[in-house]
Amino acid sequence: MGVDDYMIENSLVKLLLIMMTLVAAAVTALAVGTARAAPGAGTGASFVVECRFNGVFVADPIALTHHEHVESGAKPFNNDITAASVRANETSCFDAGDKTAYWSPLLYENSGTALVPIETDTYYRGGVAPSKVVAFPYSTQMLAKDPSRVKWECRTAGSVKGFADAPETCAGRLIAAIQFPQCWNGDSPSKIDDYRYPSGGSCAAPFDRVIPEMTQRWSFKARDGEINGVKVSAGDGQLEDQSFEHSDFLNGWDQARLRFLIKDCIKGVPLSGTRPDRCRLIDPAKL
């Protein structure tokens, strides 16, 4: 083999190794979720916050129910926390300005085996009217429990499948994405009933104040590698079907920080654009 032939072959081998590395990275990004994968066009007018799990708790400071919840953000988490107390304590969120308490029921397999929480993030989007979005009030508490607002995904290496209902099986990461109301009637201090979902693509009076459209995403995996059926913790050891899935929100944002993110990320980036890294408030290792 001549010198030229050797150099060509060596270059081809290096090129093949680079391509294999890029493919592996792309597959990994798909497998772990959209917060880690670089966003593409059409992800503008939004920001995303990631928070570490704080644990599983039999606590619910809004509805005072007695079933198991996974929680992230506010630390500590119990039935006595308030909008004021969470701001005086710690947070597991990667943005120090977010001390919100986010929580949702622990999920189980049909067999009664609890799933393992992996990670959680919350997307704040412009929704029906990005240019009109305002910050929700200091004391906001919200509960999202409409089954039609829950979407499911099963993510495996190189595959992302979406479902309207929880899949019967998932040999990878199961994601429950719960969307919150975006229309507010302006009352403050606000109550759960002060928020509604848009109707006909808009927020109509008296719920005509547009707040960020929140979607909480909760990721789980099976202990043995494959999820078989999904049940939802419902209190006193009872399990319900997927229609019981829901999420809760107790505002702990620094209000000035929240208003800045709305201005910079929701109003400052066109919906058709790409979400910039400054609007991805996630584990820096994923950027």
C-alpha angles and dihedrals in degrees: 000000000000126000092254092050091049093051092049092049092047091051091050091052091051091048091050091051091050092050091049090051092050092049091050091050092051092050091049091051091053092047097053101046143266097285089067097041116080109259120242137207115315095038095100126112091053148080132205130214125198122201130183119242113261095195145268116305138181090220138107116176093189107043097016091223122163105231135103119277133182110223138192135178114027117068123229103030122199142124092278101061119117138183088266098045097050090054090055093052139057132288135208092208120114090231109069090208092066113078093154120142111234118184142166136169120283110252126227138190120248087259091064095253114138117239120234116249111230109175143326137209137173125221118210109198138177090239116173096001117013093178092057100047116130131180117270113240127278095255099046119153119177137179122197111197107142106123090213089063093058120091127184134210135187113204123192131159105302095355135091117179124182126208136188087210128035110277119250090231136014122180093193139020119350115205126193111196114194120191121211130212116275103195122085130187094216097249115145128217081040132209131205090263091058091078131072139174117253117269121212091356097303145074108251128196133310086023092045101128110101117218127179114292103239125203117184114203121200119191125202140171134197121255091233096040101259128074115217111193128332129250128176127225107248108172141282090036094305124136125208132193124265093277087077092063113121144144136222135211131197110182116240100155122134094245094218090052091048092051090049092052091049090051096042103036108023101033096024099054120057116239089238090055133083124269105249122224092252087065093050102084094185141119103311090225088068096055 
